[in-house]
C-alpha cells in the first residue's frame, strides 16, 4: 500500500514538473542600454499588477516612444489621459451599439471621437503614480544605421468618483447625439443600471 502511495505521489510530482510553463526566449530588435530602474516593473503590461493600490482609485498604463527622453515621458503622460477617455468612450459606444444594433462605422466613429474629446476636457484629478523609461539601441538596419530612442511608461490613477463624473458627462453627451426618442430612452435606462 505504501509503495502504491509513493508511486502515485512520484507520478504526480513528475507530471506537475513537466507541465510547468517555460519562459519564451525572444530575440529583441534592440538592446536596453539605460533605464530608470534596473528591474522592469510588473505594471508595465497591466495596471492591475500595480501593488500599492489605494481603494477608490482606478489605474491606467500608457506608453510612448521618442528620440528625446523628456518628450517621451510627457507623451506617455498625455497618452494615459487619452487611455482613460478611450476606455470610457468604448464602454458608452458598446452600450449604444447594443441598444441600437447599429454597426455603421461612421456613426460609431463620430460618437467615439466626440466622446473622447468631451472626456479629455472634463477629466480632472489624474495623478501620475509611477514612471519607467528605457533607452534602447536598435539593431542595425540594412544600411548599417542604428537608432537610439526611449520607451517610456506611465502609470496614472484617477479617483473613482471623478471617473464616474466623467462617465456621466459622456453619457449625457451621447444621449444628446441620439435623435430618436425611443432609442434615447432605452439608452438612458442602460446607463442608469
N, C-alpha and C positions, 0 to 999 in steps of 0.2 A: 504494500500500500504506500509506504514511504517512497519507494522507488518510482512509483507511478506519479506521485505528487511532485517529486523533484523533476521528473521528465516533463510534466506539464508546465511547471514554472520555468524550466530551461527553455522550452519551445516558445513560451510567451515572451520571455526576455529577448531571445534572438529575433523573433518576429517584430517586436517593437523597435529593436535597434536597426533592423534592416529597412523599416519603413520610415525612418527619420528623414525629414527633408534635408537635402544637402543644398548649401548656398550655390547659387549660379555664379559663374565667372563671366565677366564681360570684358571685352577689350574696348575701353572708352576712347573716343576720338580726341581726348585731351588729358593733360596731366595737371593736377591741382598743385600749384606752386606756392600758394599762400592762402590762408583762411583766417577768419575771425576767431575760430576755435579749433583746437586740434581734433576734437571729436564731432562728427556730424550729428546734429540734434535729431531726435526721433520725430519731432513735429513737422519736419520739412515736407513730408508727403501727406500728412494728415493732421489737421489741427486737433483732432480728438486725442492724439497721443501726447499733447501738452500736459505735463504732470502737475503743475501748480495751479490748476483751475480754481476759479472762485465761483461760488454759487451766484446765480443771477447774471452770468456773463456768457456770451456766445463768442467763439473764436473762429477766425478765418486765416488762411495762409495764402500768400501770393508770392510770385517770383518774377524776376526780371533779369535781363542780360544787357550789359552795356560795356563800352570800352573804358569808361570813367567810373570809378567806384562811387563817387558822390551821386552821380546821376543814376546809377544802377540802384542804389539804396532808396533814393527818392521815388524812382519809378516803381519799385516794389511796394512802397507805402501807398502810392496812388492806386495801384492795381488792387491792393487789399480792399480799399473802399469800393472799387468797381466790382470786386468779387461779392461783396455784401449785396450791392444793388442787383447784380445779376442773379443771385440766389433768390432774392425776394421777388424779382420780376418773373423768374421762371416758375415760382410757386403760383403766382397770380395768373400767369399765362396758362398753366396747366389747368387751373380751375376754369378759366374762360373756355379753353378747348373742350373740357369735359362737359360743360353746360351747353355750349353751342354746337358741339361736334363739328366745328368749323376748323378745317385744317388749311385754310387759304393762307399761304405763306406770306403774302403781302400784308394782310390784316394783322397777323400774329407778329410779323417783323416790326411793323409800325408800333403796335402796342408795346412790345418788348423794349424797343429803343426809347419810347416816350416814358415808360415806367422807370427804366434805368436812370434817365436824366432826372426825373422827379425825386427818386430815392436818393441819388447822389447829392442833390441840393438840400434835401431835408434831413439826411442822416447827420447826427452830431454825437459827440461823446465817444468816438472811436479812439481807442488808446493803443499805441504801438507797445506791444508787450515784449517781444524779442526780435532780434535780427541776426542774421547769419549771412556771411558773404564768403565767396571763394574766388581767388584769382586763378584763371585757367589758361594754360598754354596749350593751344590746339596743335594736333599733328600737322606736319607739312602737307600742303596740297600738291597737286600735280605740277605746279610751277615752283615748288620748293619754298613757298611762303608759309609762315606760321603766324597766326594771330594770337594775341593775348587779350582776354576780356574778363569781366567779372560776372559772376552769377550771384544774385542777391535774393534773399528770402526774408519776408516779414510776417510775423505772427501778430495779428491785431485782435483786440477784444472790444466788444460793444455790449453795454448793459442790455439785458432782455427787454426792459421797459422802453428803452429808446428804439430798439429794433422793432418792437410791437407798434410803437408810434409811427415809425416809417412804413410799416406794413399797412397800417390803417390809412395813412395818407395815400399810398399807392393804390389801395383798394378803392378808395373814393375816386381817384383819378381814373381808374379802369372802369368804374361804373359810369362815370361821365362820358366815356368813349363809346359806350354801348347805346345804340339808337333805339332798339326795340324794348318796349316796356316789359314784356313777359320775360325776356332774357335777362334784363337788368334785375328784375325781382328774384329770379331763380339764382342768379349770380350773387346777389346780396344775401340770400339765405345760406348759400355755400360759404360765403365769407364769415358769416356770423356763427357758424358751427363751432 
